[in-house]
């Protein structure tokens, strides 16, 4: 794990407490990792406060938000490097990884993946395609001058979404106004039983939004929000060709109100892939919550 702590901070008492009730369902190993994560956050925030103080700034004004969407990651457990000829060379294999369990060894040269010839130039493109695949991956390895074909049964690792808000002096604002504010959010999972699915915010009022942004604060008033759908493959056997298009929804944001967004799957239009007529952006839930600019 790459560490960004600049100062060595010694604490005699943990200042971040994780409630036992929040982790009781976890294994003992995971509980330990949660505890270590809390200490890492604690020490990092102390270091940030020290840096700000040394720069002549008030550390009490430190405030920021870190958010991440849920992700499913395919990790084969190999470190590779370019080979002088065709293919890419495996320079290390992680213990207990998919690669090791399938027979990949350090020094092997991968010359083909899923019947596609491999080189250092096209490796990243081929790897990007693999991340979306499920099932089995076939590799052709060159070991001591002889080709060897192996099959890897892929296993994807799930990383849950997270949100960390730091600071209490001010709210996190992405849009400035003077008549109060509300929030739009994709943080909570919509109910699939109602044909509602996750989405991500593409842009607001013509301004692009980073994909990992889960919640945005907006001034009270009307806004145009563009969403991209994340409808389950179980309902869409194949999406239309070309670049996926975002769809707009107008939201009249009221002060102190949260708006939870989703992609609504229109089952009766599931075969209408042109212009993505099979879905529409919706507000699936509202709640009251204090909001200040």
PASEBA-1860 file (N, C-alpha, C; in nm, 3 decimals):
! residues 293
1> XXXXXXXX> 0.085/-0.119/0.000/0.000/0.000/0.000/0.089/0.124/0.000 ~ 0.065/0.212/-0.096/0.145/0.334/-0.105/0.101/0.431/0.002 ~ 0.195/0.482/0.079/0.162/0.571/0.189/0.199/0.714/0.154 ~ 0.112/0.806/0.196/0.135/0.946/0.168/0.164/1.024/0.296 ~ 0.188/0.954/0.404/0.218/1.021/0.530/0.360/1.076/0.525 ~ 0.374/1.204/0.545/0.505/1.267/0.537/0.571/1.271/0.675 ~ 0.493/1.297/0.778/0.548/1.303/0.912/0.521/1.172/0.985 ~ 0.614/1.136/1.070/0.592/1.019/1.155/0.509/1.064/1.274
9> XXXXXXXX> 0.388/1.015/1.282/0.297/1.061/1.387/0.278/0.948/1.486 ~ 0.304/0.976/1.614/0.286/0.876/1.719/0.163/0.914/1.799 ~ 0.068/0.823/1.810/-0.051/0.850/1.889/-0.057/0.748/2.001 ~ -0.091/0.796/2.118/-0.099/0.708/2.235/-0.242/0.659/2.258 ~ -0.333/0.711/2.176/-0.473/0.673/2.194/-0.543/0.689/2.061 ~ -0.611/0.585/2.017/-0.681/0.592/1.888/-0.792/0.696/1.895 ~ -0.800/0.781/1.792/-0.904/0.884/1.791/-1.016/0.848/1.695 ~ -0.999/0.741/1.617/-1.106/0.694/1.531/-1.161/0.565/1.590
17> XXXXXXXX> -1.290/0.565/1.620/-1.352/0.448/1.680/-1.444/0.382/1.579 ~ -1.429/0.252/1.561/-1.518/0.174/1.476/-1.612/0.097/1.567 ~ -1.741/0.120/1.553/-1.839/0.052/1.638/-1.835/-0.098/1.614 ~ -1.834/-0.174/1.722/-1.830/-0.320/1.711/-1.952/-0.372/1.635 ~ -2.066/-0.305/1.653/-2.187/-0.350/1.585/-2.177/-0.335/1.434 ~ -2.088/-0.246/1.386/-2.072/-0.224/1.243/-1.985/-0.329/1.178 ~ -1.905/-0.400/1.258/-1.812/-0.498/1.201/-1.835/-0.640/1.252 ~ -1.942/-0.662/1.326/-1.963/-0.793/1.386/-1.983/-0.904/1.284
25> XXXXXXXX> -2.025/-0.868/1.161/-2.046/-0.969/1.058/-1.918/-1.005/0.983 ~ -1.808/-0.934/1.011/-1.683/-0.956/0.939/-1.600/-1.065/1.007 ~ -1.509/-1.124/0.928/-1.415/-1.220/0.985/-1.314/-1.148/1.073 ~ -1.244/-1.222/1.156/-1.145/-1.161/1.245/-1.035/-1.091/1.166 ~ -0.997/-1.151/1.051/-0.893/-1.088/0.967/-0.942/-0.954/0.911 ~ -1.068/-0.950/0.867/-1.123/-0.826/0.812/-1.139/-0.720/0.920 ~ -1.178/-0.763/1.042/-1.190/-0.667/1.152/-1.056/-0.601/1.181 ~ -0.948/-0.680/1.173/-0.814/-0.626/1.195/-0.779/-0.524/1.087
33> XXXXXXXX> -0.815/-0.555/0.963/-0.788/-0.461/0.853/-0.867/-0.331/0.870 ~ -0.991/-0.342/0.919/-1.071/-0.222/0.944/-1.005/-0.136/1.051 ~ -0.954/-0.202/1.155/-0.885/-0.129/1.262/-0.760/-0.059/1.209 ~ -0.684/-0.130/1.125/-0.563/-0.070/1.066/-0.600/0.045/0.973 ~ -0.711/0.031/0.901/-0.757/0.139/0.813/-0.789/0.264/0.895 ~ -0.859/0.244/1.008/-0.891/0.357/1.094/-0.766/0.429/1.144 ~ -0.665/0.352/1.183/-0.539/0.412/1.230/-0.468/0.485/1.117 ~ -0.472/0.426/0.997/-0.408/0.490/0.881/-0.475/0.624/0.849
41> XXXXXXXX> -0.608/0.625/0.853/-0.681/0.750/0.830/-0.646/0.852/0.937 ~ -0.645/0.808/1.062/-0.615/0.896/1.175/-0.477/0.961/1.158 ~ -0.376/0.879/1.132/-0.240/0.931/1.117/-0.225/1.023/0.997 ~ -0.294/0.988/0.887/-0.286/1.072/0.767/-0.349/1.209/0.792 ~ -0.463/1.212/0.861/-0.528/1.340/0.890/-0.444/1.425/0.985 ~ -0.378/1.360/1.081/-0.288/1.434/1.170/-0.173/1.495/1.091 ~ -0.119/1.419/0.995/-0.010/1.469/0.913/-0.055/1.587/0.827 ~ -0.176/1.578/0.771/-0.230/1.689/0.690/-0.245/1.814/0.776
49> XXXXXXXX> -0.295/1.797/0.899/-0.309/1.912/0.989/-0.175/1.977/1.019 ~ -0.072/1.894/1.040/0.062/1.947/1.067/0.116/2.024/0.947 ~ 0.096/1.969/0.828/0.145/2.035/0.706/0.077/2.170/0.687 ~ -0.056/2.174/0.708/-0.129/2.299/0.694/-0.083/2.401/0.797 ~ -0.058/2.355/0.920/-0.012/2.446/1.026/0.125/2.502/0.992 ~ 0.215/2.417/0.942/0.349/2.464/0.904/0.343/2.564/0.789 ~ 0.238/2.554/0.706/0.222/2.647/0.595/0.153/2.776/0.638 ~ 0.126/2.788/0.768/0.063/2.909/0.819/-0.087/2.911/0.806
57> XXXXXXXX> -0.147/2.795/0.778/-0.292/2.788/0.764/-0.355/2.727/0.888 ~ -0.482/2.757/0.907/-0.554/2.703/1.022/-0.600/2.561/0.990 ~ -0.548/2.459/1.060/-0.587/2.321/1.031/-0.734/2.292/1.060 ~ -0.800/2.380/1.136/-0.942/2.360/1.164/-1.027/2.385/1.040 ~ -0.967/2.449/0.938/-1.040/2.475/0.814/-1.024/2.363/0.711 ~ -0.951/2.259/0.746/-0.932/2.147/0.653/-1.066/2.076/0.633 ~ -1.108/2.063/0.509/-1.231/1.990/0.478/-1.226/1.940/0.335 ~ -1.262/1.816/0.315/-1.268/1.758/0.181/-1.349/1.630/0.188
65> XXXXXXXX> -1.382/1.580/0.071/-1.461/1.458/0.062/-1.395/1.361/-0.033 ~ -1.392/1.232/0.004/-1.339/1.126/-0.082/-1.449/1.023/-0.101 ~ -1.482/0.994/-0.225/-1.588/0.899/-0.254/-1.543/0.802/-0.362 ~ -1.597/0.684/-0.359/-1.566/0.585/-0.463/-1.686/0.497/-0.490 ~ -1.713/0.470/-0.617/-1.824/0.383/-0.652/-1.783/0.238/-0.633 ~ -1.882/0.150/-0.622/-1.851/0.008/-0.613/-1.788/-0.039/-0.745 ~ -1.696/-0.132/-0.736/-1.626/-0.181/-0.854/-1.606/-0.332/-0.844 ~ -1.608/-0.396/-0.961/-1.571/-0.536/-0.970/-1.443/-0.543/-1.051
73> XXXXXXXX> -1.339/-0.596/-0.991/-1.205/-0.590/-1.048/-1.154/-0.729/-1.083 ~ -1.097/-0.741/-1.201/-1.032/-0.866/-1.241/-0.882/-0.851/-1.222 ~ -0.826/-0.929/-1.131/-0.683/-0.923/-1.101/-0.624/-1.062/-1.120 ~ -0.542/-1.079/-1.223/-0.482/-1.210/-1.250/-0.364/-1.237/-1.159 ~ -0.305/-1.131/-1.101/-0.194/-1.152/-1.008/-0.059/-1.167/-1.076 ~ -0.038/-1.094/-1.185/0.090/-1.101/-1.256/0.150/-0.962/-1.270 ~ 0.282/-0.954/-1.263/0.355/-0.833/-1.298/0.428/-0.863/-1.427 ~ 0.402/-0.781/-1.529/0.459/-0.810/-1.661/0.548/-0.696/-1.709
81> XXXXXXXX> 0.634/-0.729/-1.804/0.722/-0.629/-1.864/0.733/-0.660/-2.012 ~ 0.769/-0.560/-2.091/0.779/-0.580/-2.235/0.892/-0.677/-2.268 ~ 0.868/-0.758/-2.371/0.969/-0.850/-2.420/1.025/-0.794/-2.551 ~ 1.148/-0.828/-2.582/1.209/-0.775/-2.703/1.138/-0.828/-2.828 ~ 1.088/-0.951/-2.822/1.015/-1.007/-2.935/0.866/-0.990/-2.917 ~ 0.790/-1.087/-2.971/0.645/-1.083/-2.953/0.610/-1.124/-2.811 ~ 0.498/-1.073/-2.762/0.451/-1.110/-2.630/0.503/-1.020/-2.521 ~ 0.459/-1.049/-2.398/0.505/-0.975/-2.281/0.554/-1.076/-2.178
89> XXXXXXXX> 0.656/-1.039/-2.104/0.719/-1.132/-2.011/0.662/-1.117/-1.871 ~ 0.638/-1.229/-1.806/0.593/-1.231/-1.668/0.718/-1.223/-1.580 ~ 0.729/-1.115/-1.501/0.848/-1.101/-1.418/0.820/-1.139/-1.272 ~ 0.690/-1.150/-1.235/0.656/-1.194/-1.100/0.511/-1.242/-1.098 ~ 0.484/-1.338/-1.011/0.349/-1.391/-0.994/0.314/-1.385/-0.845 ~ 0.199/-1.326/-0.814/0.158/-1.311/-0.674/0.119/-1.447/-0.615 ~ 0.160/-1.475/-0.491/0.121/-1.600/-0.426/-0.030/-1.614/-0.416 ~ -0.080/-1.734/-0.440/-0.222/-1.769/-0.429/-0.310/-1.693/-0.529
97> XXXXXXXX> -0.248/-1.630/-0.629/-0.326/-1.556/-0.728/-0.384/-1.650/-0.833 ~ -0.473/-1.595/-0.918/-0.529/-1.674/-1.028/-0.418/-1.727/-1.117 ~ -0.319/-1.642/-1.145/-0.210/-1.682/-1.233/-0.131/-1.799/-1.174 ~ -0.096/-1.791/-1.045/-0.018/-1.898/-0.984/-0.097/-2.028/-0.980 ~ -0.224/-2.020/-0.942/-0.305/-2.141/-0.933/-0.327/-2.205/-1.070 ~ -0.313/-2.126/-1.177/-0.333/-2.180/-1.312/-0.204/-2.227/-1.376 ~ -0.090/-2.207/-1.308/0.035/-2.259/-1.359/0.127/-2.159/-1.425 ~ 0.095/-2.030/-1.420/0.183/-1.928/-1.477/0.306/-1.913/-1.386
105> XXXXXXXX> 0.424/-1.904/-1.448/0.548/-1.893/-1.371/0.626/-1.770/-1.413 ~ 0.706/-1.720/-1.320/0.793/-1.607/-1.351/0.889/-1.648/-1.463 ~ 0.906/-1.561/-1.562/0.990/-1.591/-1.676/0.913/-1.632/-1.799 ~ 0.786/-1.673/-1.781/0.702/-1.706/-1.896/0.681/-1.583/-1.983 ~ 0.664/-1.606/-2.112/0.629/-1.498/-2.204/0.489/-1.526/-2.257 ~ 0.396/-1.433/-2.233/0.258/-1.448/-2.283/0.256/-1.402/-2.428 ~ 0.226/-1.496/-2.518/0.226/-1.463/-2.661/0.086/-1.452/-2.718 ~ -0.014/-1.501/-2.645/-0.150/-1.497/-2.697/-0.250/-1.501/-2.581
113> XXXXXXXX> -0.355/-1.418/-2.591/-0.465/-1.419/-2.494/-0.595/-1.431/-2.571 ~ -0.672/-1.533/-2.537/-0.800/-1.558/-2.606/-0.784/-1.554/-2.757 ~ -0.682/-1.624/-2.805/-0.653/-1.639/-2.948/-0.612/-1.508/-3.016 ~ -0.575/-1.409/-2.937/-0.525/-1.283/-2.994/-0.375/-1.274/-2.970 ~ -0.299/-1.256/-3.077/-0.154/-1.243/-3.063/-0.122/-1.118/-2.983 ~ -0.025/-1.133/-2.895/0.003/-1.027/-2.798/0.138/-0.965/-2.822 ~ 0.145/-0.834/-2.799/0.272/-0.762/-2.804/0.267/-0.653/-2.699 ~ 0.381/-0.590/-2.674/0.383/-0.482/-2.574/0.296/-0.365/-2.619
121> XXXXXXXX> 0.275/-0.351/-2.753/0.197/-0.238/-2.804/0.048/-0.256/-2.781 ~ -0.003/-0.378/-2.794/-0.147/-0.397/-2.783/-0.191/-0.459/-2.651 ~ -0.096/-0.481/-2.558/-0.129/-0.550/-2.434/-0.236/-0.477/-2.354 ~ -0.224/-0.345/-2.340/-0.319/-0.269/-2.259/-0.460/-0.277/-2.317 ~ -0.470/-0.272/-2.451/-0.600/-0.283/-2.515/-0.664/-0.418/-2.493 ~ -0.586/-0.524/-2.508/-0.637/-0.659/-2.485/-0.678/-0.677/-2.340 ~ -0.597/-0.622/-2.248/-0.627/-0.634/-2.106/-0.756/-0.562/-2.071 ~ -0.781/-0.447/-2.133/-0.905/-0.372/-2.108/-1.027/-0.453/-2.148
129> XXXXXXXX> -1.015/-0.528/-2.258/-1.125/-0.614/-2.301/-1.150/-0.725/-2.200 ~ -1.044/-0.778/-2.142/-1.058/-0.888/-2.046/-1.133/-0.846/-1.922 ~ -1.118/-0.718/-1.881/-1.179/-0.673/-1.756/-1.330/-0.684/-1.759 ~ -1.388/-0.681/-1.879/-1.534/-0.689/-1.890/-1.582/-0.832/-1.909 ~ -1.491/-0.927/-1.923/-1.528/-1.065/-1.951/-1.543/-1.147/-1.825 ~ -1.625/-1.250/-1.834/-1.643/-1.345/-1.726/-1.624/-1.485/-1.782 ~ -1.591/-1.579/-1.696/-1.574/-1.715/-1.743/-1.429/-1.756/-1.746 ~ -1.381/-1.798/-1.864/-1.244/-1.848/-1.877/-1.162/-1.763/-1.972
137> XXXXXXXX> -1.032/-1.754/-1.942/-0.936/-1.684/-2.028/-0.830/-1.786/-2.068 ~ -0.801/-1.791/-2.197/-0.696/-1.882/-2.244/-0.568/-1.804/-2.269 ~ -0.457/-1.857/-2.219/-0.325/-1.796/-2.239/-0.235/-1.895/-2.311 ~ -0.157/-1.845/-2.404/-0.050/-1.925/-2.464/0.081/-1.868/-2.413 ~ 0.156/-1.950/-2.339/0.281/-1.908/-2.279/0.397/-1.972/-2.352 ~ 0.504/-1.897/-2.368/0.627/-1.953/-2.422/0.722/-1.973/-2.304 ~ 0.754/-2.100/-2.277/0.840/-2.135/-2.165/0.955/-2.221/-2.216 ~ 1.075/-2.168/-2.203/1.196/-2.238/-2.251/1.185/-2.274/-2.399
145> XXXXXXXX> 1.126/-2.182/-2.478/1.119/-2.203/-2.623/1.001/-2.285/-2.670 ~ 0.919/-2.334/-2.579/0.803/-2.414/-2.617/0.675/-2.345/-2.572 ~ 0.573/-2.352/-2.660/0.445/-2.291/-2.629/0.361/-2.384/-2.542 ~ 0.292/-2.325/-2.445/0.207/-2.400/-2.354/0.077/-2.323/-2.336 ~ -0.035/-2.391/-2.357/-0.166/-2.326/-2.343/-0.226/-2.361/-2.208 ~ -0.274/-2.258/-2.137/-0.341/-2.282/-2.010/-0.474/-2.206/-2.009 ~ -0.564/-2.252/-1.925/-0.695/-2.188/-1.910/-0.707/-2.134/-1.767 ~ -0.746/-2.008/-1.756/-0.766/-1.946/-1.625/-0.915/-1.921/-1.607
153> XXXXXXXX> -0.973/-1.980/-1.503/-1.112/-1.952/-1.467/-1.114/-1.821/-1.388 ~ -1.172/-1.718/-1.447/-1.163/-1.584/-1.388/-1.249/-1.571/-1.263 ~ -1.199/-1.496/-1.169/-1.270/-1.461/-1.047/-1.254/-1.310/-1.027 ~ -1.364/-1.242/-1.017/-1.357/-1.097/-1.000/-1.369/-1.060/-0.853 ~ -1.294/-0.960/-0.815/-1.294/-0.911/-0.677/-1.384/-0.788/-0.666 ~ -1.475/-0.792/-0.570/-1.568/-0.682/-0.551/-1.513/-0.583/-0.449 ~ -1.519/-0.453/-0.484/-1.482/-0.349/-0.389/-1.603/-0.261/-0.365 ~ -1.652/-0.253/-0.240/-1.774/-0.175/-0.213/-1.749/-0.026/-0.227
161> XXXXXXXX> -1.857/0.046/-0.244/-1.845/0.192/-0.250/-1.811/0.247/-0.112 ~ -1.754/0.364/-0.109/-1.716/0.424/0.018/-1.731/0.575/0.011 ~ -1.740/0.636/0.126/-1.752/0.782/0.135/-1.688/0.828/0.265 ~ -1.597/0.924/0.254/-1.530/0.980/0.370/-1.540/1.131/0.364 ~ -1.605/1.191/0.464/-1.616/1.336/0.473/-1.527/1.384/0.587 ~ -1.441/1.477/0.557/-1.347/1.529/0.656/-1.375/1.677/0.679 ~ -1.383/1.717/0.805/-1.403/1.858/0.838/-1.546/1.887/0.877 ~ -1.564/1.981/0.966/-1.698/2.019/1.013/-1.726/2.168/1.000
169> XXXXXXXX> -1.625/2.243/0.956/-1.642/2.387/0.951/-1.732/2.433/0.836 ~ -1.731/2.355/0.725/-1.812/2.396/0.611/-1.859/2.272/0.536 ~ -1.966/2.291/0.461/-2.018/2.182/0.380/-1.939/2.174/0.250 ~ -1.948/2.059/0.184/-1.881/2.041/0.057/-1.976/2.084/-0.053 ~ -1.938/2.185/-0.127/-2.029/2.242/-0.227/-1.970/2.232/-0.366 ~ -2.052/2.193/-0.462/-2.009/2.187/-0.601/-2.081/2.292/-0.685 ~ -2.165/2.369/-0.625/-2.237/2.472/-0.699/-2.274/2.582/-0.600 ~ -2.245/2.705/-0.635/-2.263/2.816/-0.541/-2.396/2.885/-0.566
177> XXXXXXXX> -2.464/2.920/-0.462/-2.588/2.992/-0.474/-2.619/3.065/-0.346 ~ -2.731/3.138/-0.344/-2.762/3.216/-0.225/-2.903/3.188/-0.173 ~ -2.975/3.091/-0.232/-3.113/3.064/-0.191/-3.126/2.923/-0.134 ~ -3.024/2.878/-0.064/-3.029/2.745/-0.009/-2.982/2.642/-0.110 ~ -2.978/2.518/-0.069/-2.926/2.415/-0.158/-2.989/2.280/-0.126 ~ -2.973/2.189/-0.220/-3.015/2.050/-0.203/-2.906/1.962/-0.262 ~ -2.928/1.831/-0.263/-2.827/1.738/-0.314/-2.889/1.640/-0.412 ~ -2.810/1.602/-0.512/-2.845/1.489/-0.596/-2.745/1.379/-0.563
185> XXXXXXXX> -2.791/1.254/-0.565/-2.705/1.147/-0.518/-2.733/1.015/-0.590 ~ -2.626/0.939/-0.612/-2.637/0.801/-0.662/-2.576/0.705/-0.560 ~ -2.564/0.751/-0.436/-2.493/0.673/-0.335/-2.567/0.545/-0.298 ~ -2.699/0.552/-0.287/-2.775/0.435/-0.243/-2.822/0.353/-0.363 ~ -2.825/0.222/-0.342/-2.867/0.128/-0.445/-3.019/0.135/-0.463 ~ -3.069/0.161/-0.584/-3.214/0.164/-0.604/-3.272/0.024/-0.605 ~ -3.402/0.008/-0.580/-3.464/-0.125/-0.574/-3.481/-0.187/-0.713 ~ -3.408/-0.294/-0.738/-3.416/-0.361/-0.868/-3.554/-0.420/-0.892
193> XXXXXXXX> -3.625/-0.458/-0.786/-3.759/-0.516/-0.800/-3.854/-0.420/-0.872 ~ -3.824/-0.290/-0.867/-3.905/-0.190/-0.936/-3.843/-0.150/-1.070 ~ -3.753/-0.233/-1.119/-3.684/-0.208/-1.246/-3.602/-0.079/-1.241 ~ -3.547/-0.051/-1.123/-3.460/0.064/-1.105/-3.318/0.015/-1.085 ~ -3.222/0.079/-1.154/-3.085/0.033/-1.154/-2.990/0.151/-1.130 ~ -2.867/0.120/-1.087/-2.770/0.227/-1.064/-2.739/0.306/-1.191 ~ -2.688/0.423/-1.171/-2.645/0.510/-1.282/-2.528/0.593/-1.230 ~ -2.460/0.660/-1.320/-2.360/0.757/-1.274/-2.384/0.890/-1.342
201> XXXXXXXX> -2.347/0.996/-1.271/-2.373/1.132/-1.318/-2.265/1.172/-1.419 ~ -2.308/1.209/-1.537/-2.215/1.246/-1.645/-2.185/1.396/-1.644 ~ -2.291/1.476/-1.633/-2.271/1.621/-1.626/-2.393/1.688/-1.565 ~ -2.372/1.809/-1.513/-2.478/1.889/-1.453/-2.472/2.028/-1.515 ~ -2.582/2.069/-1.574/-2.589/2.202/-1.638/-2.474/2.221/-1.738 ~ -2.439/2.115/-1.808/-2.335/2.122/-1.911/-2.194/2.104/-1.861 ~ -2.175/2.095/-1.730/-2.042/2.078/-1.672/-2.017/1.931/-1.640 ~ -1.902/1.878/-1.688/-1.868/1.739/-1.665/-1.848/1.707/-1.518
209> XXXXXXXX> -1.880/1.583/-1.480/-1.867/1.537/-1.342/-1.782/1.411/-1.342 ~ -1.686/1.402/-1.250/-1.604/1.282/-1.238/-1.692/1.164/-1.201 ~ -1.663/1.046/-1.262/-1.750/0.930/-1.245/-1.759/0.884/-1.100 ~ -1.654/0.900/-1.022/-1.656/0.853/-0.883/-1.735/0.944/-0.790 ~ -1.786/1.056/-0.842/-1.861/1.149/-0.757/-1.999/1.093/-0.730 ~ -2.030/1.066/-0.605/-2.156/1.001/-0.568/-2.264/1.099/-0.525 ~ -2.223/1.214/-0.472/-2.319/1.313/-0.423/-2.273/1.452/-0.463 ~ -2.367/1.533/-0.509/-2.336/1.671/-0.548/-2.432/1.766/-0.480
217> XXXXXXXX> -2.380/1.876/-0.432/-2.463/1.980/-0.373/-2.493/2.085/-0.480 ~ -2.620/2.121/-0.497/-2.661/2.218/-0.598/-2.745/2.327/-0.535 ~ -2.734/2.448/-0.586/-2.818/2.556/-0.537/-2.964/2.525/-0.569 ~ -3.053/2.580/-0.489/-3.196/2.562/-0.513/-3.233/2.620/-0.649 ~ -3.317/2.549/-0.722/-3.356/2.591/-0.856/-3.351/2.475/-0.953 ~ -3.378/2.502/-1.080/-3.383/2.398/-1.182/-3.245/2.367/-1.238 ~ -3.218/2.239/-1.255/-3.090/2.192/-1.309/-3.114/2.077/-1.407 ~ -3.027/2.070/-1.507/-3.031/1.959/-1.603/-2.918/1.864/-1.568
225> XXXXXXXX> -2.955/1.742/-1.533/-2.858/1.640/-1.493/-2.857/1.528/-1.595 ~ -2.737/1.494/-1.647/-2.723/1.385/-1.743/-2.672/1.260/-1.672 ~ -2.738/1.147/-1.697/-2.700/1.019/-1.636/-2.662/0.917/-1.742 ~ -2.574/0.824/-1.704/-2.546/0.704/-1.782/-2.603/0.586/-1.705 ~ -2.665/0.492/-1.775/-2.725/0.377/-1.707/-2.623/0.267/-1.679 ~ -2.648/0.193/-1.571/-2.569/0.077/-1.533/-2.663/-0.042/-1.509 ~ -2.748/-0.067/-1.608/-2.849/-0.172/-1.597/-2.783/-0.309/-1.606 ~ -2.829/-0.401/-1.523/-2.771/-0.535/-1.516/-2.779/-0.607/-1.651
233> XXXXXXXX> -2.675/-0.686/-1.681/-2.671/-0.763/-1.805/-2.784/-0.865/-1.813 ~ -2.842/-0.901/-1.699/-2.951/-0.998/-1.700/-3.071/-0.946/-1.779 ~ -3.085/-0.816/-1.787/-3.199/-0.756/-1.856/-3.164/-0.706/-1.995 ~ -3.035/-0.689/-2.020/-2.991/-0.643/-2.152/-2.890/-0.743/-2.205 ~ -2.934/-0.829/-2.296/-2.842/-0.928/-2.351/-2.733/-0.861/-2.432 ~ -2.766/-0.751/-2.497/-2.667/-0.680/-2.578/-2.709/-0.536/-2.595 ~ -2.619/-0.445/-2.564/-2.647/-0.304/-2.582/-2.622/-0.265/-2.727 ~ -2.676/-0.152/-2.764/-2.655/-0.105/-2.900/-2.510/-0.069/-2.925
241> XXXXXXXX> -2.470/-0.069/-3.052/-2.332/-0.038/-3.085/-2.302/0.110/-3.068 ~ -2.175/0.144/-3.072/-2.133/0.282/-3.060/-2.117/0.325/-2.916 ~ -2.097/0.457/-2.897/-2.075/0.513/-2.764/-2.207/0.527/-2.690 ~ -2.207/0.485/-2.565/-2.328/0.497/-2.484/-2.360/0.644/-2.461 ~ -2.487/0.678/-2.476/-2.528/0.816/-2.463/-2.588/0.842/-2.325 ~ -2.555/0.958/-2.269/-2.618/0.997/-2.143/-2.755/1.056/-2.174 ~ -2.842/1.054/-2.072/-2.977/1.108/-2.090/-3.004/1.214/-1.984 ~ -3.074/1.322/-2.023/-3.097/1.432/-1.929/-3.226/1.415/-1.849
249> XXXXXXXX> -3.225/1.470/-1.730/-3.344/1.483/-1.648/-3.341/1.620/-1.583 ~ -3.452/1.691/-1.585/-3.459/1.822/-1.519/-3.508/1.803/-1.376 ~ -3.433/1.860/-1.282/-3.469/1.848/-1.141/-3.484/1.989/-1.083 ~ -3.598/2.015/-1.027/-3.623/2.143/-0.960/-3.580/2.126/-0.813 ~ -3.456/2.156/-0.786/-3.399/2.131/-0.654/-3.458/2.226/-0.551 ~ -3.513/2.168/-0.445/-3.565/2.246/-0.334/-3.463/2.247/-0.221 ~ -3.462/2.352/-0.143/-3.367/2.363/-0.032/-3.387/2.249/0.068 ~ -3.275/2.202/0.120/-3.275/2.099/0.225/-3.344/1.969/0.181
257> XXXXXXXX> -3.322/1.932/0.055/-3.382/1.811/0.001/-3.277/1.731/-0.075 ~ -3.276/1.600/-0.052/-3.189/1.509/-0.126/-3.270/1.439/-0.234 ~ -3.210/1.425/-0.353/-3.275/1.359/-0.466/-3.188/1.239/-0.507 ~ -3.245/1.119/-0.498/-3.170/0.998/-0.530/-3.205/0.954/-0.672 ~ -3.104/0.937/-0.754/-3.122/0.915/-0.897/-3.097/0.770/-0.936 ~ -3.163/0.728/-1.045/-3.147/0.591/-1.093/-3.181/0.584/-1.241 ~ -3.151/0.469/-1.300/-3.191/0.441/-1.439/-3.309/0.345/-1.434 ~ -3.422/0.386/-1.488/-3.541/0.301/-1.489/-3.545/0.220/-1.619
265> XXXXXXXX> -3.546/0.087/-1.606/-3.549/-0.001/-1.721/-3.694/-0.016/-1.769 ~ -3.716/0.014/-1.899/-3.848/0.004/-1.959/-3.857/-0.131/-2.029 ~ -3.910/-0.228/-1.958/-3.908/-0.367/-2.005/-3.976/-0.383/-2.140 ~ -4.084/-0.307/-2.162/-4.157/-0.319/-2.288/-4.077/-0.265/-2.407 ~ -3.969/-0.191/-2.377/-3.885/-0.137/-2.484/-3.744/-0.197/-2.482 ~ -3.731/-0.315/-2.423/-3.598/-0.374/-2.404/-3.524/-0.402/-2.534 ~ -3.596/-0.416/-2.644/-3.531/-0.444/-2.773/-3.506/-0.318/-2.855 ~ -3.544/-0.203/-2.801/-3.526/-0.079/-2.874/-3.393/-0.015/-2.831
273> XXXXXXXX> -3.285/-0.065/-2.892/-3.151/-0.019/-2.855/-3.118/0.118/-2.918 ~ -3.184/0.152/-3.030/-3.155/0.279/-3.096/-3.191/0.395/-3.003 ~ -3.096/0.483/-2.985/-3.110/0.597/-2.895/-3.146/0.554/-2.753 ~ -3.116/0.428/-2.723/-3.133/0.375/-2.587/-3.272/0.404/-2.530 ~ -3.373/0.366/-2.610/-3.512/0.389/-2.568/-3.556/0.296/-2.456 ~ -3.468/0.202/-2.419/-3.505/0.103/-2.319/-3.493/0.153/-2.174 ~ -3.450/0.278/-2.155/-3.438/0.329/-2.018/-3.460/0.479/-2.014 ~ -3.482/0.528/-1.891/-3.495/0.672/-1.871/-3.443/0.708/-1.731
281> XXXXXXXX> -3.386/0.827/-1.716/-3.337/0.871/-1.583/-3.454/0.915/-1.497 ~ -3.450/0.878/-1.368/-3.559/0.912/-1.277/-3.505/0.950/-1.140 ~ -3.586/1.023/-1.065/-3.564/1.043/-0.922/-3.649/0.938/-0.853 ~ -3.584/0.841/-0.787/-3.659/0.731/-0.727/-3.691/0.752/-0.579 ~ -3.627/0.853/-0.519/-3.651/0.877/-0.377/-3.610/1.019/-0.342 ~ -3.681/1.078/-0.246/-3.646/1.209/-0.192/-3.640/1.198/-0.040 ~ -3.557/1.282/0.020/-3.552/1.288/0.166/-3.514/1.427/0.208 ~ -3.551/1.464/0.329/-3.518/1.595/0.383/-3.386/1.586/0.460
289> XXXXX> -3.297/1.681/0.435/-3.169/1.688/0.504/-3.116/1.829/0.497 ~ -3.062/1.876/0.607/-3.010/2.013/0.613/-2.899/2.032/0.510 ~ -2.900/2.146/0.443/-2.798/2.178/0.343/-2.763/2.325/0.352 ~ -2.636/2.354/0.366/-2.589/2.493/0.374/-2.475/2.514/0.278 ~ -2.470/2.633/0.221/-2.362/2.669/0.128/-2.249/2.737/0.202
END
